[in-house]
Amino acid sequence: MSRGFVKEDDQEEIPLVPQRAYLPEGVTNFVTPFGMNQLLAEKQMLINEKNNLNNASENEKRIALNFINAKLQLLNNRIIEARIVNLKDHPHNEIRFGAMITLKIEASKNIQTFQIVGVDEADISKGKVSFISPIARVLINKKIGDKVILKQARKDIVFEIINISYSL
């Protein structure tokens, strides 16, 4: 039957699913072991939510199911593409993926500590920055005592690397 003969309120609502954290096309989805555990926990939470749908109407249940399935599809693609980085394999005197870095901002003498992690694990409020972020890109392969310059529109920021560690 043509959709022209169906009532408007019978139209299936297509769920708008927010995209996952940005990962450029062709870039490997590196994750820490903790990051992979977070992805798997998120998947289990969505599966549980899907199994416990008790909405008032069949229409609401169908819309919620479509939304959860769309989120699961995006998440499953991330999990399939994920490459867990073994932090034990890194030289501990160089900054690599997974490093916990302590920096001194040269202009203000403030100290900052953060970890370089995967795009889905990144959360600046928890001191975790994505490996594709500008600060992470300028720090990769640097060592304690090195100074790096983060170029910004208004002025450059100079950091000195104070410490590098890996949580194993």
Steps between C-alpha positions, in 0.01 A plus 500: 500500500626847418598719799261759352207298636627469857390735779758757611503375861596152374834627367799336670706752689868473409714543812769767496803336655792718604827404337779357710815699573669618182758266348634601158448259211787253473639568850541190717270499803761456773364429849651436840396178678286722728345666194406162351340399830297824488379423147400146599321627813311754288397219263373289791307798637328552162417129474349509851303812410374327184395191697316708760287715272161542665356806329130573512425441133634277225585808293716648779664163555579467128649851487713433811612167355601666172698763693683241712573281197645799313722587799608136527594491133726806536651359819558154350681660206729681746567182696577300184743770378665545842866410545603457862843648563717303740655773715775261620651507149572875507837649585426656838719802440299614192147624456283255313133406498383434856766714667419702810682828450579782741571833332605841623354792308797729449316836512305436822707222663172307548524121503257282304470123492304299247497170315494440125213259425261390225230727362215326685687508831603867478350723770685820580324528838673172596836605357470277191569640153456328167806385309379705202483824702750776416676475839540122469637528147775743604596286801533158333861369506621778732699437820532646850662844484389566142312820427210496257307782340124479452415747225174684559324781316579774755831385644715192523517307828833351605497190722788323670461126557552430870400132529384204289340188644283211388222343708541130439 
